[in-house]
Every structure is written in C-alpha cells, then in structure tokens.
Amino acid sequence: MTVKVQIPAPMRQHTDGKSLVEATGDTVQAVLDDLGSKYPGLTGRLFENGQLRRFVNIYLNNEDIRYLDSLTTAVKDGDEMAIIPAVAGGEHE
C-alpha cells in the first residue's frame, strides 16, 4: 500500500527538504519502517528504544492513531498520514 506522509518542518532536514513523501506498508508501523529505510535520520526522531516517542503524534486520514489501533492500524492505498510533533508550552514570567 502506498501512503502519502506529511513531514513536519523540523524533520524535513531528514527528507531532503520534502514536506510530502511516499512510503509503503500495510500498517502504520510498516509505513514508518519503510520511511525509516528511505530516510534513516527520521527513525531516531520518531522512535526511542523501539517505541514511538511521546511527543510524536501520528494521524491517519486526520484521525489520531492512539484512538485507532495505534501502530498496528491498517492502512490502504491512497491513505494520508501526518507526523505531528506535540507542542509543549507553559507560562513564562
């Protein structure tokens, strides 16, 4: 299955500046693995000790995968995935 993956600006240095790339796989995990094989620099930004980093959110067709089947969520040809880094903030005095 070919999936279009939106890459956030802070990670584009690892995709030759591309904001949209294609990857293949039948689950979200497989797509991310394929993405990592094409753009090895992304793997460390997405995973830590084999787990998706806490501050990385993945959306499949505008739905947060945490509310689907997480990394085992099935994907189909033409799906769109977005990698969204969580934004932390707070009050500054």
PyMOL Python script that loads the backbone (N, CA, C, O; Angstrom):
from pymol import cmd

cmd.read_pdbstr("""\
ATOM      1  N   MET A   1       0.834  -1.177   0.000  1.00  0.00           N
ATOM      2  CA  MET A   1       0.000   0.000   0.000  1.00  0.00           C
ATOM      3  C   MET A   1       0.883   1.246   0.000  1.00  0.00           C
ATOM      4  O   MET A   1       1.821   1.339   0.792  1.00  0.00           O
ATOM      5  N   THR A   2       0.598   2.179  -0.859  1.00  0.00           N
ATOM      6  CA  THR A   2       1.357   3.416  -0.896  1.00  0.00           C
ATOM      7  C   THR A   2       0.600   4.491  -0.121  1.00  0.00           C
ATOM      8  O   THR A   2      -0.576   4.753  -0.374  1.00  0.00           O
ATOM      9  N   VAL A   3       1.294   5.097   0.814  1.00  0.00           N
ATOM     10  CA  VAL A   3       0.707   6.105   1.696  1.00  0.00           C
ATOM     11  C   VAL A   3       1.499   7.394   1.542  1.00  0.00           C
ATOM     12  O   VAL A   3       2.727   7.371   1.469  1.00  0.00           O
ATOM     13  N   LYS A   4       0.790   8.524   1.493  1.00  0.00           N
ATOM     14  CA  LYS A   4       1.452   9.826   1.480  1.00  0.00           C
ATOM     15  C   LYS A   4       1.659  10.254   2.927  1.00  0.00           C
ATOM     16  O   LYS A   4       0.730  10.210   3.734  1.00  0.00           O
ATOM     17  N   VAL A   5       2.882  10.668   3.249  1.00  0.00           N
ATOM     18  CA  VAL A   5       3.219  11.044   4.617  1.00  0.00           C
ATOM     19  C   VAL A   5       3.657  12.505   4.651  1.00  0.00           C
ATOM     20  O   VAL A   5       4.603  12.899   3.969  1.00  0.00           O
ATOM     21  N   GLN A   6       2.955  13.299   5.454  1.00  0.00           N
ATOM     22  CA  GLN A   6       3.312  14.709   5.628  1.00  0.00           C
ATOM     23  C   GLN A   6       4.414  14.796   6.688  1.00  0.00           C
ATOM     24  O   GLN A   6       4.292  14.254   7.787  1.00  0.00           O
ATOM     25  N   ILE A   7       5.478  15.487   6.328  1.00  0.00           N
ATOM     26  CA  ILE A   7       6.630  15.624   7.212  1.00  0.00           C
ATOM     27  C   ILE A   7       6.624  17.033   7.802  1.00  0.00           C
ATOM     28  O   ILE A   7       6.546  18.014   7.061  1.00  0.00           O
ATOM     29  N   PRO A   8       6.706  17.141   9.139  1.00  0.00           N
ATOM     30  CA  PRO A   8       6.723  18.476   9.747  1.00  0.00           C
ATOM     31  C   PRO A   8       8.047  19.194   9.466  1.00  0.00           C
ATOM     32  O   PRO A   8       9.080  18.557   9.262  1.00  0.00           O
ATOM     33  N   ALA A   9       7.999  20.505   9.461  1.00  0.00           N
ATOM     34  CA  ALA A   9       9.180  21.321   9.137  1.00  0.00           C
ATOM     35  C   ALA A   9      10.435  20.915   9.908  1.00  0.00           C
ATOM     36  O   ALA A   9      11.498  20.813   9.295  1.00  0.00           O
ATOM     37  N   PRO A  10      10.367  20.677  11.231  1.00  0.00           N
ATOM     38  CA  PRO A  10      11.599  20.335  11.951  1.00  0.00           C
ATOM     39  C   PRO A  10      12.243  19.011  11.515  1.00  0.00           C
ATOM     40  O   PRO A  10      13.412  18.770  11.817  1.00  0.00           O
ATOM     41  N   MET A  11      11.507  18.164  10.821  1.00  0.00           N
ATOM     42  CA  MET A  11      12.052  16.864  10.403  1.00  0.00           C
ATOM     43  C   MET A  11      12.425  16.820   8.924  1.00  0.00           C
ATOM     44  O   MET A  11      12.947  15.813   8.444  1.00  0.00           O
ATOM     45  N   ARG A  12      12.162  17.895   8.207  1.00  0.00           N
ATOM     46  CA  ARG A  12      12.412  17.888   6.758  1.00  0.00           C
ATOM     47  C   ARG A  12      13.889  17.830   6.406  1.00  0.00           C
ATOM     48  O   ARG A  12      14.239  17.482   5.279  1.00  0.00           O
ATOM     49  N   GLN A  13      14.752  18.160   7.339  1.00  0.00           N
ATOM     50  CA  GLN A  13      16.188  18.044   7.075  1.00  0.00           C
ATOM     51  C   GLN A  13      16.559  16.590   6.799  1.00  0.00           C
ATOM     52  O   GLN A  13      17.574  16.312   6.159  1.00  0.00           O
ATOM     53  N   HIS A  14      15.729  15.663   7.286  1.00  0.00           N
ATOM     54  CA  HIS A  14      15.986  14.236   7.092  1.00  0.00           C
ATOM     55  C   HIS A  14      15.329  13.691   5.826  1.00  0.00           C
ATOM     56  O   HIS A  14      15.569  12.543   5.453  1.00  0.00           O
ATOM     57  N   THR A  15      14.501  14.502   5.160  1.00  0.00           N
ATOM     58  CA  THR A  15      13.817  14.053   3.930  1.00  0.00           C
ATOM     59  C   THR A  15      14.197  14.939   2.745  1.00  0.00           C
ATOM     60  O   THR A  15      13.394  15.157   1.837  1.00  0.00           O
ATOM     61  N   ASP A  16      15.416  15.441   2.765  1.00  0.00           N
ATOM     62  CA  ASP A  16      15.907  16.303   1.687  1.00  0.00           C
ATOM     63  C   ASP A  16      15.006  17.521   1.473  1.00  0.00           C
ATOM     64  O   ASP A  16      14.868  18.010   0.352  1.00  0.00           O
ATOM     65  N   GLY A  17      14.399  18.001   2.551  1.00  0.00           N
ATOM     66  CA  GLY A  17      13.572  19.191   2.485  1.00  0.00           C
ATOM     67  C   GLY A  17      12.147  18.943   2.024  1.00  0.00           C
ATOM     68  O   GLY A  17      11.363  19.883   1.897  1.00  0.00           O
ATOM     69  N   LYS A  18      11.804  17.687   1.773  1.00  0.00           N
ATOM     70  CA  LYS A  18      10.462  17.369   1.270  1.00  0.00           C
ATOM     71  C   LYS A  18       9.427  17.423   2.394  1.00  0.00           C
ATOM     72  O   LYS A  18       9.656  16.922   3.495  1.00  0.00           O
ATOM     73  N   SER A  19       8.279  18.046   2.091  1.00  0.00           N
ATOM     74  CA  SER A  19       7.200  18.121   3.071  1.00  0.00           C
ATOM     75  C   SER A  19       6.212  16.968   2.905  1.00  0.00           C
ATOM     76  O   SER A  19       5.422  16.695   3.809  1.00  0.00           O
ATOM     77  N   LEU A  20       6.251  16.292   1.761  1.00  0.00           N
ATOM     78  CA  LEU A  20       5.365  15.166   1.491  1.00  0.00           C
ATOM     79  C   LEU A  20       6.181  14.076   0.814  1.00  0.00           C
ATOM     80  O   LEU A  20       6.812  14.302  -0.218  1.00  0.00           O
ATOM     81  N   VAL A  21       6.160  12.893   1.411  1.00  0.00           N
ATOM     82  CA  VAL A  21       6.890  11.752   0.851  1.00  0.00           C
ATOM     83  C   VAL A  21       5.936  10.560   0.773  1.00  0.00           C
ATOM     84  O   VAL A  21       4.856  10.582   1.364  1.00  0.00           O
ATOM     85  N   GLU A  22       6.332   9.545   0.059  1.00  0.00           N
ATOM     86  CA  GLU A  22       5.525   8.333  -0.031  1.00  0.00           C
ATOM     87  C   GLU A  22       6.272   7.186   0.611  1.00  0.00           C
ATOM     88  O   GLU A  22       7.497   7.094   0.536  1.00  0.00           O
ATOM     89  N   ALA A  23       5.504   6.312   1.246  1.00  0.00           N
ATOM     90  CA  ALA A  23       6.061   5.114   1.852  1.00  0.00           C
ATOM     91  C   ALA A  23       5.037   4.000   1.676  1.00  0.00           C
ATOM     92  O   ALA A  23       3.862   4.257   1.415  1.00  0.00           O
ATOM     93  N   THR A  24       5.494   2.766   1.819  1.00  0.00           N
ATOM     94  CA  THR A  24       4.602   1.634   1.642  1.00  0.00           C
ATOM     95  C   THR A  24       4.539   0.783   2.897  1.00  0.00           C
ATOM     96  O   THR A  24       5.458   0.784   3.716  1.00  0.00           O
ATOM     97  N   GLY A  25       3.440   0.057   3.032  1.00  0.00           N
ATOM     98  CA  GLY A  25       3.247  -0.850   4.153  1.00  0.00           C
ATOM     99  C   GLY A  25       1.774  -1.122   4.335  1.00  0.00           C
ATOM    100  O   GLY A  25       0.931  -0.434   3.759  1.00  0.00           O
ATOM    101  N   ASP A  26       1.460  -2.131   5.140  1.00  0.00           N
ATOM    102  CA  ASP A  26       0.054  -2.447   5.361  1.00  0.00           C
ATOM    103  C   ASP A  26      -0.433  -2.033   6.746  1.00  0.00           C
ATOM    104  O   ASP A  26      -1.617  -2.160   7.057  1.00  0.00           O
ATOM    105  N   THR A  27       0.495  -1.533   7.584  1.00  0.00           N
ATOM    106  CA  THR A  27       0.138  -0.966   8.888  1.00  0.00           C
ATOM    107  C   THR A  27       0.906   0.340   9.063  1.00  0.00           C
ATOM    108  O   THR A  27       1.845   0.623   8.318  1.00  0.00           O
ATOM    109  N   VAL A  28       0.501   1.127  10.048  1.00  0.00           N
ATOM    110  CA  VAL A  28       1.223   2.371  10.342  1.00  0.00           C
ATOM    111  C   VAL A  28       2.685   2.052  10.645  1.00  0.00           C
ATOM    112  O   VAL A  28       3.579   2.745  10.161  1.00  0.00           O
ATOM    113  N   GLN A  29       2.941   1.009  11.442  1.00  0.00           N
ATOM    114  CA  GLN A  29       4.318   0.625  11.779  1.00  0.00           C
ATOM    115  C   GLN A  29       5.117   0.292  10.522  1.00  0.00           C
ATOM    116  O   GLN A  29       6.261   0.724  10.382  1.00  0.00           O
ATOM    117  N   ALA A  30       4.526  -0.467   9.614  1.00  0.00           N
ATOM    118  CA  ALA A  30       5.229  -0.851   8.384  1.00  0.00           C
ATOM    119  C   ALA A  30       5.542   0.371   7.526  1.00  0.00           C
ATOM    120  O   ALA A  30       6.610   0.448   6.919  1.00  0.00           O
ATOM    121  N   VAL A  31       4.615   1.325   7.473  1.00  0.00           N
ATOM    122  CA  VAL A  31       4.854   2.557   6.713  1.00  0.00           C
ATOM    123  C   VAL A  31       6.001   3.340   7.346  1.00  0.00           C
ATOM    124  O   VAL A  31       6.873   3.845   6.639  1.00  0.00           O
ATOM    125  N   LEU A  32       6.005   3.442   8.673  1.00  0.00           N
ATOM    126  CA  LEU A  32       7.084   4.172   9.358  1.00  0.00           C
ATOM    127  C   LEU A  32       8.421   3.456   9.192  1.00  0.00           C
ATOM    128  O   LEU A  32       9.460   4.105   9.075  1.00  0.00           O
ATOM    129  N   ASP A  33       8.403   2.126   9.182  1.00  0.00           N
ATOM    130  CA  ASP A  33       9.635   1.365   8.951  1.00  0.00           C
ATOM    131  C   ASP A  33      10.169   1.630   7.546  1.00  0.00           C
ATOM    132  O   ASP A  33      11.372   1.814   7.361  1.00  0.00           O
ATOM    133  N   ASP A  34       9.270   1.650   6.552  1.00  0.00           N
ATOM    134  CA  ASP A  34       9.680   1.933   5.176  1.00  0.00           C
ATOM    135  C   ASP A  34      10.226   3.356   5.069  1.00  0.00           C
ATOM    136  O   ASP A  34      11.224   3.606   4.393  1.00  0.00           O
ATOM    137  N   LEU A  35       9.561   4.264   5.741  1.00  0.00           N
ATOM    138  CA  LEU A  35      10.018   5.655   5.760  1.00  0.00           C
ATOM    139  C   LEU A  35      11.433   5.734   6.343  1.00  0.00           C
ATOM    140  O   LEU A  35      12.292   6.443   5.820  1.00  0.00           O
ATOM    141  N   GLY A  36      11.659   4.997   7.431  1.00  0.00           N
ATOM    142  CA  GLY A  36      12.978   4.971   8.066  1.00  0.00           C
ATOM    143  C   GLY A  36      14.049   4.360   7.183  1.00  0.00           C
ATOM    144  O   GLY A  36      15.214   4.752   7.255  1.00  0.00           O
ATOM    145  N   SER A  37      13.664   3.398   6.344  1.00  0.00           N
ATOM    146  CA  SER A  37      14.662   2.803   5.451  1.00  0.00           C
ATOM    147  C   SER A  37      15.034   3.765   4.324  1.00  0.00           C
ATOM    148  O   SER A  37      16.166   3.756   3.840  1.00  0.00           O
ATOM    149  N   LYS A  38      14.072   4.598   3.910  1.00  0.00           N
ATOM    150  CA  LYS A  38      14.345   5.590   2.861  1.00  0.00           C
ATOM    151  C   LYS A  38      15.055   6.820   3.416  1.00  0.00           C
ATOM    152  O   LYS A  38      15.912   7.412   2.759  1.00  0.00           O
ATOM    153  N   TYR A  39      14.683   7.189   4.629  1.00  0.00           N
ATOM    154  CA  TYR A  39      15.231   8.386   5.279  1.00  0.00           C
ATOM    155  C   TYR A  39      15.683   8.008   6.692  1.00  0.00           C
ATOM    156  O   TYR A  39      14.972   8.278   7.661  1.00  0.00           O
ATOM    157  N   PRO A  40      16.861   7.385   6.815  1.00  0.00           N
ATOM    158  CA  PRO A  40      17.315   6.848   8.104  1.00  0.00           C
ATOM    159  C   PRO A  40      17.343   7.860   9.252  1.00  0.00           C
ATOM    160  O   PRO A  40      17.181   7.477  10.410  1.00  0.00           O
ATOM    161  N   GLY A  41      17.542   9.130   8.951  1.00  0.00           N
ATOM    162  CA  GLY A  41      17.584  10.140  10.004  1.00  0.00           C
ATOM    163  C   GLY A  41      16.263  10.304  10.739  1.00  0.00           C
ATOM    164  O   GLY A  41      16.234  10.787  11.871  1.00  0.00           O
ATOM    165  N   LEU A  42      15.180   9.907  10.104  1.00  0.00           N
ATOM    166  CA  LEU A  42      13.857  10.047  10.732  1.00  0.00           C
ATOM    167  C   LEU A  42      13.639   9.074  11.876  1.00  0.00           C
ATOM    168  O   LEU A  42      12.950   9.399  12.843  1.00  0.00           O
ATOM    169  N   THR A  43      14.217   7.886  11.779  1.00  0.00           N
ATOM    170  CA  THR A  43      13.947   6.847  12.770  1.00  0.00           C
ATOM    171  C   THR A  43      14.227   7.325  14.189  1.00  0.00           C
ATOM    172  O   THR A  43      13.411   7.112  15.085  1.00  0.00           O
ATOM    173  N   GLY A  44      15.360   7.963  14.400  1.00  0.00           N
ATOM    174  CA  GLY A  44      15.708   8.455  15.732  1.00  0.00           C
ATOM    175  C   GLY A  44      14.812   9.583  16.215  1.00  0.00           C
ATOM    176  O   GLY A  44      14.662   9.797  17.417  1.00  0.00           O
ATOM    177  N   ARG A  45      14.226  10.292  15.283  1.00  0.00           N
ATOM    178  CA  ARG A  45      13.317  11.375  15.652  1.00  0.00           C
ATOM    179  C   ARG A  45      11.931  10.845  16.014  1.00  0.00           C
ATOM    180  O   ARG A  45      11.187  11.491  16.752  1.00  0.00           O
ATOM    181  N   LEU A  46      11.588   9.664  15.489  1.00  0.00           N
ATOM    182  CA  LEU A  46      10.260   9.088  15.711  1.00  0.00           C
ATOM    183  C   LEU A  46      10.227   8.057  16.834  1.00  0.00           C
ATOM    184  O   LEU A  46       9.249   7.964  17.576  1.00  0.00           O
ATOM    185  N   PHE A  47      11.316   7.276  16.952  1.00  0.00           N
ATOM    186  CA  PHE A  47      11.327   6.164  17.898  1.00  0.00           C
ATOM    187  C   PHE A  47      12.456   6.273  18.910  1.00  0.00           C
ATOM    188  O   PHE A  47      13.521   6.825  18.633  1.00  0.00           O
ATOM    189  N   GLU A  48      12.191   5.733  20.079  1.00  0.00           N
ATOM    190  CA  GLU A  48      13.208   5.619  21.129  1.00  0.00           C
ATOM    191  C   GLU A  48      13.032   4.246  21.749  1.00  0.00           C
ATOM    192  O   GLU A  48      11.965   3.923  22.271  1.00  0.00           O
ATOM    193  N   ASN A  49      14.084   3.439  21.691  1.00  0.00           N
ATOM    194  CA  ASN A  49      14.044   2.064  22.195  1.00  0.00           C
ATOM    195  C   ASN A  49      12.881   1.279  21.590  1.00  0.00           C
ATOM    196  O   ASN A  49      12.215   0.508  22.281  1.00  0.00           O
ATOM    197  N   GLY A  50      12.646   1.481  20.302  1.00  0.00           N
ATOM    198  CA  GLY A  50      11.606   0.743  19.601  1.00  0.00           C
ATOM    199  C   GLY A  50      10.184   1.231  19.833  1.00  0.00           C
ATOM    200  O   GLY A  50       9.240   0.676  19.271  1.00  0.00           O
ATOM    201  N   GLN A  51      10.022   2.255  20.648  1.00  0.00           N
ATOM    202  CA  GLN A  51       8.694   2.803  20.938  1.00  0.00           C
ATOM    203  C   GLN A  51       8.568   4.189  20.311  1.00  0.00           C
ATOM    204  O   GLN A  51       9.534   4.950  20.255  1.00  0.00           O
ATOM    205  N   LEU A  52       7.361   4.502  19.841  1.00  0.00           N
ATOM    206  CA  LEU A  52       7.104   5.830  19.306  1.00  0.00           C
ATOM    207  C   LEU A  52       7.336   6.853  20.417  1.00  0.00           C
ATOM    208  O   LEU A  52       6.826   6.699  21.527  1.00  0.00           O
ATOM    209  N   ARG A  53       8.094   7.877  20.119  1.00  0.00           N
ATOM    210  CA  ARG A  53       8.376   8.902  21.133  1.00  0.00           C
ATOM    211  C   ARG A  53       7.080   9.551  21.611  1.00  0.00           C
ATOM    212  O   ARG A  53       6.131   9.713  20.844  1.00  0.00           O
ATOM    213  N   ARG A  54       7.058   9.913  22.873  1.00  0.00           N
ATOM    214  CA  ARG A  54       5.857  10.503  23.485  1.00  0.00           C
ATOM    215  C   ARG A  54       5.395  11.762  22.784  1.00  0.00           C
ATOM    216  O   ARG A  54       4.194  12.000  22.664  1.00  0.00           O
ATOM    217  N   PHE A  55       6.329  12.568  22.321  1.00  0.00           N
ATOM    218  CA  PHE A  55       5.964  13.864  21.750  1.00  0.00           C
ATOM    219  C   PHE A  55       5.641  13.792  20.259  1.00  0.00           C
ATOM    220  O   PHE A  55       5.434  14.824  19.622  1.00  0.00           O
ATOM    221  N   VAL A  56       5.594  12.583  19.699  1.00  0.00           N
ATOM    222  CA  VAL A  56       5.273  12.423  18.287  1.00  0.00           C
ATOM    223  C   VAL A  56       3.855  11.873  18.155  1.00  0.00           C
ATOM    224  O   VAL A  56       3.541  10.809  18.688  1.00  0.00           O
ATOM    225  N   ASN A  57       3.016  12.597  17.452  1.00  0.00           N
ATOM    226  CA  ASN A  57       1.649  12.151  17.189  1.00  0.00           C
ATOM    227  C   ASN A  57       1.556  11.771  15.719  1.00  0.00           C
ATOM    228  O   ASN A  57       2.087  12.464  14.851  1.00  0.00           O
ATOM    229  N   ILE A  58       0.878  10.669  15.451  1.00  0.00           N
ATOM    230  CA  ILE A  58       0.683  10.207  14.086  1.00  0.00           C
ATOM    231  C   ILE A  58      -0.816  10.226  13.796  1.00  0.00           C
ATOM    232  O   ILE A  58      -1.623   9.689  14.555  1.00  0.00           O
ATOM    233  N   TYR A  59      -1.161  10.853  12.688  1.00  0.00           N
ATOM    234  CA  TYR A  59      -2.557  10.904  12.252  1.00  0.00           C
ATOM    235  C   TYR A  59      -2.687  10.166  10.936  1.00  0.00           C
ATOM    236  O   TYR A  59      -1.876  10.350  10.028  1.00  0.00           O
ATOM    237  N   LEU A  60      -3.705   9.332  10.834  1.00  0.00           N
ATOM    238  CA  LEU A  60      -4.009   8.618   9.607  1.00  0.00           C
ATOM    239  C   LEU A  60      -5.358   9.124   9.123  1.00  0.00           C
ATOM    240  O   LEU A  60      -6.378   8.942   9.788  1.00  0.00           O
ATOM    241  N   ASN A  61      -5.352   9.757   7.960  1.00  0.00           N
ATOM    242  CA  ASN A  61      -6.587  10.351   7.429  1.00  0.00           C
ATOM    243  C   ASN A  61      -7.270  11.237   8.466  1.00  0.00           C
ATOM    244  O   ASN A  61      -8.480  11.148   8.676  1.00  0.00           O
ATOM    245  N   ASN A  62      -6.487  12.085   9.105  1.00  0.00           N
ATOM    246  CA  ASN A  62      -6.950  13.062  10.101  1.00  0.00           C
ATOM    247  C   ASN A  62      -7.443  12.453  11.405  1.00  0.00           C
ATOM    248  O   ASN A  62      -8.106  13.138  12.185  1.00  0.00           O
ATOM    249  N   GLU A  63      -7.134  11.168  11.668  1.00  0.00           N
ATOM    250  CA  GLU A  63      -7.509  10.551  12.935  1.00  0.00           C
ATOM    251  C   GLU A  63      -6.250  10.149  13.682  1.00  0.00           C
ATOM    252  O   GLU A  63      -5.346   9.533  13.117  1.00  0.00           O
ATOM    253  N   ASP A  64      -6.205  10.504  14.957  1.00  0.00           N
ATOM    254  CA  ASP A  64      -5.076  10.162  15.814  1.00  0.00           C
ATOM    255  C   ASP A  64      -5.028   8.647  15.965  1.00  0.00           C
ATOM    256  O   ASP A  64      -6.013   8.034  16.378  1.00  0.00           O
ATOM    257  N   ILE A  65      -3.884   8.033  15.633  1.00  0.00           N
ATOM    258  CA  ILE A  65      -3.797   6.572  15.694  1.00  0.00           C
ATOM    259  C   ILE A  65      -3.940   6.042  17.117  1.00  0.00           C
ATOM    260  O   ILE A  65      -4.231   4.860  17.303  1.00  0.00           O
ATOM    261  N   ARG A  66      -3.741   6.892  18.127  1.00  0.00           N
ATOM    262  CA  ARG A  66      -3.927   6.437  19.514  1.00  0.00           C
ATOM    263  C   ARG A  66      -5.371   6.027  19.768  1.00  0.00           C
ATOM    264  O   ARG A  66      -5.645   5.233  20.668  1.00  0.00           O
ATOM    265  N   TYR A  67      -6.300   6.568  18.974  1.00  0.00           N
ATOM    266  CA  TYR A  67      -7.711   6.222  19.144  1.00  0.00           C
ATOM    267  C   TYR A  67      -8.152   5.163  18.139  1.00  0.00           C
ATOM    268  O   TYR A  67      -9.325   4.793  18.084  1.00  0.00           O
ATOM    269  N   LEU A  68      -7.207   4.686  17.354  1.00  0.00           N
ATOM    270  CA  LEU A  68      -7.469   3.594  16.414  1.00  0.00           C
ATOM    271  C   LEU A  68      -6.756   2.372  16.992  1.00  0.00           C
ATOM    272  O   LEU A  68      -6.982   2.025  18.152  1.00  0.00           O
ATOM    273  N   ASP A  69      -5.909   1.721  16.217  1.00  0.00           N
ATOM    274  CA  ASP A  69      -5.159   0.566  16.717  1.00  0.00           C
ATOM    275  C   ASP A  69      -3.676   0.881  16.868  1.00  0.00           C
ATOM    276  O   ASP A  69      -2.827   0.002  16.728  1.00  0.00           O
ATOM    277  N   SER A  70      -3.375   2.146  17.154  1.00  0.00           N
ATOM    278  CA  SER A  70      -2.004   2.611  17.333  1.00  0.00           C
ATOM    279  C   SER A  70      -1.140   2.206  16.132  1.00  0.00           C
ATOM    280  O   SER A  70      -1.561   2.370  14.987  1.00  0.00           O
ATOM    281  N   LEU A  71       0.049   1.686  16.382  1.00  0.00           N
ATOM    282  CA  LEU A  71       0.973   1.365  15.292  1.00  0.00           C
ATOM    283  C   LEU A  71       0.503   0.191  14.445  1.00  0.00           C
ATOM    284  O   LEU A  71       0.981   0.009  13.326  1.00  0.00           O
ATOM    285  N   THR A  72      -0.428  -0.610  14.962  1.00  0.00           N
ATOM    286  CA  THR A  72      -0.926  -1.752  14.189  1.00  0.00           C
ATOM    287  C   THR A  72      -2.132  -1.380  13.328  1.00  0.00           C
ATOM    288  O   THR A  72      -2.722  -2.250  12.686  1.00  0.00           O
ATOM    289  N   THR A  73      -2.502  -0.107  13.306  1.00  0.00           N
ATOM    290  CA  THR A  73      -3.616   0.351  12.472  1.00  0.00           C
ATOM    291  C   THR A  73      -3.342   0.020  11.009  1.00  0.00           C
ATOM    292  O   THR A  73      -2.277   0.339  10.481  1.00  0.00           O
ATOM    293  N   ALA A  74      -4.300  -0.615  10.367  1.00  0.00           N
ATOM    294  CA  ALA A  74      -4.154  -0.990   8.951  1.00  0.00           C
ATOM    295  C   ALA A  74      -4.260   0.260   8.074  1.00  0.00           C
ATOM    296  O   ALA A  74      -5.025   1.180   8.361  1.00  0.00           O
ATOM    297  N   VAL A  75      -3.480   0.264   7.012  1.00  0.00           N
ATOM    298  CA  VAL A  75      -3.551   1.360   6.036  1.00  0.00           C
ATOM    299  C   VAL A  75      -3.895   0.774   4.681  1.00  0.00           C
ATOM    300  O   VAL A  75      -3.681  -0.411   4.423  1.00  0.00           O
ATOM    301  N   LYS A  76      -4.432   1.627   3.818  1.00  0.00           N
ATOM    302  CA  LYS A  76      -4.750   1.173   2.465  1.00  0.00           C
ATOM    303  C   LYS A  76      -4.179   2.164   1.455  1.00  0.00           C
ATOM    304  O   LYS A  76      -3.828   3.294   1.795  1.00  0.00           O
ATOM    305  N   ASP A  77      -4.096   1.719   0.229  1.00  0.00           N
ATOM    306  CA  ASP A  77      -3.563   2.546  -0.848  1.00  0.00           C
ATOM    307  C   ASP A  77      -4.248   3.909  -0.865  1.00  0.00           C
ATOM    308  O   ASP A  77      -5.474   3.996  -0.799  1.00  0.00           O
ATOM    309  N   GLY A  78      -3.454   4.962  -0.952  1.00  0.00           N
ATOM    310  CA  GLY A  78      -4.002   6.304  -1.046  1.00  0.00           C
ATOM    311  C   GLY A  78      -4.259   6.985   0.284  1.00  0.00           C
ATOM    312  O   GLY A  78      -4.633   8.158   0.313  1.00  0.00           O
ATOM    313  N   ASP A  79      -4.063   6.261   1.406  1.00  0.00           N
ATOM    314  CA  ASP A  79      -4.234   6.898   2.713  1.00  0.00           C
ATOM    315  C   ASP A  79      -3.212   8.010   2.883  1.00  0.00           C
ATOM    316  O   ASP A  79      -2.171   8.029   2.226  1.00  0.00           O
ATOM    317  N   GLU A  80      -3.532   8.931   3.777  1.00  0.00           N
ATOM    318  CA  GLU A  80      -2.608  10.018   4.097  1.00  0.00           C
ATOM    319  C   GLU A  80      -2.284   9.980   5.575  1.00  0.00           C
ATOM    320  O   GLU A  80      -3.164   9.851   6.426  1.00  0.00           O
ATOM    321  N   MET A  81      -1.004  10.095   5.855  1.00  0.00           N
ATOM    322  CA  MET A  81      -0.531  10.058   7.230  1.00  0.00           C
ATOM    323  C   MET A  81       0.203  11.366   7.507  1.00  0.00           C
ATOM    324  O   MET A  81       0.882  11.904   6.633  1.00  0.00           O
ATOM    325  N   ALA A  82       0.061  11.865   8.715  1.00  0.00           N
ATOM    326  CA  ALA A  82       0.766  13.086   9.096  1.00  0.00           C
ATOM    327  C   ALA A  82       1.521  12.825  10.386  1.00  0.00           C
ATOM    328  O   ALA A  82       0.990  12.235  11.327  1.00  0.00           O
ATOM    329  N   ILE A  83       2.768  13.275  10.415  1.00  0.00           N
ATOM    330  CA  ILE A  83       3.580  13.220  11.623  1.00  0.00           C
ATOM    331  C   ILE A  83       3.496  14.608  12.249  1.00  0.00           C
ATOM    332  O   ILE A  83       3.886  15.601  11.635  1.00  0.00           O
ATOM    333  N   ILE A  84       2.990  14.666  13.461  1.00  0.00           N
ATOM    334  CA  ILE A  84       2.784  15.949  14.132  1.00  0.00           C
ATOM    335  C   ILE A  84       3.540  15.946  15.451  1.00  0.00           C
ATOM    336  O   ILE A  84       3.164  15.214  16.366  1.00  0.00           O
ATOM    337  N   PRO A  85       4.598  16.747  15.572  1.00  0.00           N
ATOM    338  CA  PRO A  85       5.282  16.817  16.861  1.00  0.00           C
ATOM    339  C   PRO A  85       4.403  17.576  17.857  1.00  0.00           C
ATOM    340  O   PRO A  85       3.850  18.627  17.533  1.00  0.00           O
ATOM    341  N   ALA A  86       4.282  17.040  19.058  1.00  0.00           N
ATOM    342  CA  ALA A  86       3.495  17.712  20.086  1.00  0.00           C
ATOM    343  C   ALA A  86       4.197  19.009  20.468  1.00  0.00           C
ATOM    344  O   ALA A  86       5.425  19.082  20.501  1.00  0.00           O
ATOM    345  N   VAL A  87       3.414  20.007  20.750  1.00  0.00           N
ATOM    346  CA  VAL A  87       3.963  21.292  21.130  1.00  0.00           C
ATOM    347  C   VAL A  87       3.770  21.460  22.631  1.00  0.00           C
ATOM    348  O   VAL A  87       2.649  21.409  23.136  1.00  0.00           O
ATOM    349  N   ALA A  88       4.867  21.658  23.328  1.00  0.00           N
ATOM    350  CA  ALA A  88       4.783  21.861  24.771  1.00  0.00           C
ATOM    351  C   ALA A  88       4.887  23.361  25.030  1.00  0.00           C
ATOM    352  O   ALA A  88       5.588  24.094  24.332  1.00  0.00           O
ATOM    353  N   GLY A  89       4.186  23.769  26.025  1.00  0.00           N
ATOM    354  CA  GLY A  89       4.236  25.203  26.347  1.00  0.00           C
ATOM    355  C   GLY A  89       3.902  25.414  27.801  1.00  0.00           C
ATOM    356  O   GLY A  89       3.603  24.468  28.529  1.00  0.00           O
ATOM    357  N   GLY A  90       3.953  26.618  28.203  1.00  0.00           N
ATOM    358  CA  GLY A  90       3.642  26.949  29.585  1.00  0.00           C
ATOM    359  C   GLY A  90       3.739  28.447  29.758  1.00  0.00           C
ATOM    360  O   GLY A  90       4.055  29.191  28.830  1.00  0.00           O
ATOM    361  N   GLU A  91       3.461  28.853  30.955  1.00  0.00           N
ATOM    362  CA  GLU A  91       3.526  30.295  31.235  1.00  0.00           C
ATOM    363  C   GLU A  91       4.954  30.707  31.485  1.00  0.00           C
ATOM    364  O   GLU A  91       5.730  29.993  32.120  1.00  0.00           O
ATOM    365  N   HIS A  92       5.278  31.850  30.983  1.00  0.00           N
ATOM    366  CA  HIS A  92       6.592  32.428  31.234  1.00  0.00           C
ATOM    367  C   HIS A  92       6.389  33.718  32.001  1.00  0.00           C
ATOM    368  O   HIS A  92       5.506  34.518  31.693  1.00  0.00           O
ATOM    369  N   GLU A  93       7.214  33.896  32.990  1.00  0.00           N
ATOM    370  CA  GLU A  93       7.102  35.145  33.759  1.00  0.00           C
ATOM    371  C   GLU A  93       8.174  36.115  33.371  1.00  0.00           C
ATOM    372  O   GLU A  93       8.234  37.218  33.914  1.00  0.00           O
TER     373      GLU A  93
END
""", "prot")
cmd.dss("prot")
cmd.show_as("cartoon", "prot")
cmd.util.cbc("prot")
cmd.orient("prot")
